[in-house]
């Protein structure tokens, strides 16, 4: 993985981990349910950002290389579609 993407990805993963840790703490402390729910939305948004970084890296590296070399383009597109079908 290219360094700029790796650095960004690790940063976003740590943000998500922080949100998870906060939810665990909130549950342990019997905090208000809707406050916990709000924090879980932050987790979901953090995961979406993580997915965006990974997808951007994949498109700009693996898929780009396949297009430039005119090899495995259909396979790369199929892989991406399969990931989105699972969502």
N, C-alpha and C positions, 0 to 999 in steps of 0.2 A: 504494500500500500504506500502510495506517495506520502512523503513526510507531512505536507500541509494538511492532507485529509486525515492522516493518522492523528495528528495533534488536535485537530478540530473534533474528531470522533471521540478521542479520549476525554476531551474537555466536556463534551455533551454527555458521555457515559457517566462521568463523575457528577454532573448535575442531576441526572436521573437517579443515581445512587443516593444522592443527598435527599431527593424527594422521597425515595423509598424509606430511607432511615427516618425521615420526619414522620411518615405515616406510621411506622412501627412505634415510634415514640408517642405519637398522639393516641394510638390504640392502647398502649401500655398505661397511659395517663387518663384513660377514659374520657377523652375530650369529645366535644360535641360532634355528632355524626356528620352533619353537613360541612363542618370545617375539615373533617377527614376526607370527605368526598371531594371537596374543592382541591385538596392536596393530591388526590388521585388523578384529577384532571390535569394537574401539572405534570404528573408522571406520564400520562398519555401524550401530552404535547411534547415532552422531552423525547419520548420514543419516536414520535413522528419526525422530529428534527434529526435524530440519529439515523432513521431510515433514509431521509433526504440526503444526508452526507454520504452514506454508503452507496445509494443509487447514483448520485452524481459522479462519485469516483468510478463506479463500474462503467457508466456510460462514457466517461472521458478517457478511460483506459482500455478495458477489455473490449467493449463494443466498438470503440473508435479503431482499435487495432484490427479488429475483424473486418471493419468496413474498408480500411485502407488496404489491407492485404487481400480483400475480396474473398475471404475465407470465413466460414462458419457464421456468416451474418444471420442467416435464418435460425441457426441454433441459438445464437445469443438473444435474438428477439424472442424466441420461444421460451427461453429461460426467464426472461423478464416478465413475460405474460403469465407464466406459471406462478411466479411469486405473487403477482397481483391478484390472481384467481383465488389464492389461499386466504386473502384478506377478508 
